[in-house]
Amino acid sequence: MRIALFTLESLPNARAVRRFVADNAARIAFVGLSDPERPSTGGLTGQVRRHLMRSGPGFLPYLAVNFGLPDLVRGLAPATQALAGSRDVPEATPLRALCRRLGLPHATITDVNGPEVTGQLRQHGADLILSFHFDQIFDAATLAAAPGGGLNVHPSLLPRHRGPVPTLHALLEDEPDFGVTVHRLAPAIDAGGILAQAPVALPADVTATRAAVLLHEAGRPLLEGVLAQAERAGALPEGRSVPVLPYCGFPTRGQLRDLKRRGRRLVDAGDLREALSLSLRP
């Protein structure tokens, strides 16, 4: 089955998705890279303003380490890879450069439900859509453009913690339960049938950022298993239906205060080092 991969490359998924692309290049039809500053979100300024209004300045370090610094590091990658000798290491190679090296069609996605995307899916013969840390919602018409439907890797034990920062919401619980889910895509956020799921034990002092990195890595074997099953059957399984629980969005100021009260953190110095080293080492 030919895969159309859609992703927003950032710290949580960078190494896992790069390795996936390198290992599966022969069956990847197309790679869609989300535009994080697309006009529909208000651009960079509009997004920062909304986060400040909802979450306050305490959320900015999380955004900087997970998205801002990786974006900066990608721009410096040719120089840093040359210094580190990591030009041929997939995990240390920005995804756009890796696609060029592997000869994979790729494009920046401003509107995943626009005609350009359905045209790309048909042009490149994509059978299946794969969302791997993608920040746009597929509508029914776009999903229908891939005969095999779509699937998503989500770093939580769905149906709990639907939304963009599930590890933060897990850390807000008295006893955090971490895990990863591979599920069918539906025209709703993290609401499709569950295809594979596994709990993941993480250190007690794990940050929300490090938890997301580890869970995306843990999701890769689950994803490979689902894809192998789909190959054998010629189609994705329907998946296990579960209730749709409340959506867990970006945090409020009160939730960030609660996180701090519990002694749990969004980011730490280790996360900062990891963000800065994305083009230096595997």
Buried (B, 14 or more C-beta within 10 A) or exposed (E): BBBBBBBBBBBBBBBBBBBBBBEBBEEBBBBBBBBBBBEEBEBEEEBBEEBEEBBBEBBBBBBBBBBBBBBEBBEBBEEBBEEBEBBEBBBBBBBBBBBEBBEBBBBEBBBBBEEBBBEBBEEBEBBBBBBBBBBBBBEEEBBEBBEBBBBBBBBBBBBBBBBBBBBBBBBBEEEBBBBBBBBBBBBEBBBBBBBBBBEBEBEEEBBBBBBBBBBBBBBBEBBBEBBEBBEEEEBBBEBEEBEBEEEBBBBEBEBBEBBEEEEBBBBBEEBBEBBBBBBBBE
